[in-house]
Amino acid sequence: MTIGTSGSNRYPVPFLALGPFLLITFGLAWGIFALFILIPEPIVAIFGELSGRHPLFILAVYAPAIAAFIVVIRHGGLGGWRRYLSRLWRWRCPPAWYGFLILGIPLLFSGGAAIKGTLFGPFPFDSLQALILALAVTLVIGPIEEFGWRGVALPLLQRRFAPIWAGLILGLIWGFWHLPAFLASGTPQNAWSFTPFLVGSVAVSVIVTPLFNASRGSILLPLLFHFQLNNPLWPDAQPYDTLFFVAAAAGVVWVNRKTMFRRSQAVTTVIPPPCSQKV
């Protein structure tokens, strides 16, 4: 796969598509939360109390994926959308990344929980059925964002910025996009502090960036990374887990310093050309 080649055939989705993507992503999600924040009584009367499983909350969470699909179909048609989705089957990357996904992320949460004093708290599920349901819900809500953030936004940003800067910029955008969830009662984020979350979002975005590039633009691996971030099995570590993710981000940048500060090996295509659908 040749990375970084210019031309309309190579880039059916132009860099300027980042604008409509962000407008749809923020407009849809923030518009939904604005209704619950500004006119809560009539909205609750019509749609019910806001929660992490409320249909409108899920619609807001899906905003980046919805925006990505609109942008991809607008510029690439259904054929381009299918090639874009082929990035879901890209799973190959250095084994160390799988070690980080499987072991590293829970260790970071465990470190934060140890500081908070919640490392050996009670198991949060009273049955296997409840655990399976929680894992299934976690898989189909938050990780779906990655169709937009790493599926569209990151490759577009890497056309103009080295991966380190693209990761930092996207992390800030990603973190601020969550802001209304911290203001609306009934959401999981309402009980958290926003500043540590924002810093953590930037750190996570920096970590995911070299994983994304090492996997040739996989959507699957960032999706699994996002799932691990939300995995209900990990102990409550807010906000101390941020310290460990920042330290991990610094280590990841150091290890990948040869590629993080250069665009030569950055993935910049949203829709792969027909010849590159092999994984």
ABEGO torsion letter per residue (X at the ends): XBBGBBEAAABABBAAAAAAAAAAAAAAAAAAAAAAAABAAAAAAAAEBBBAABAAAAAAAAAAAAAAAAAAAAAAEAAAAAAAAAAAABABBBAAAAAAAAAAAAAAAAAAAAAAGAAABBBABABAAAAAAAAAAAAABAAAAAAAAAAAAAAAAAAABBAAAAAAAAAAAAAAAAAAAAABBGBAAAABBAAAAAAAAAAAAAAAAAAAAAAGGBAAAAAAAAAAAABAABBBAOAAAAAAAAAAAAAAAAAAAAAAABAAABBABABBBAAAABX
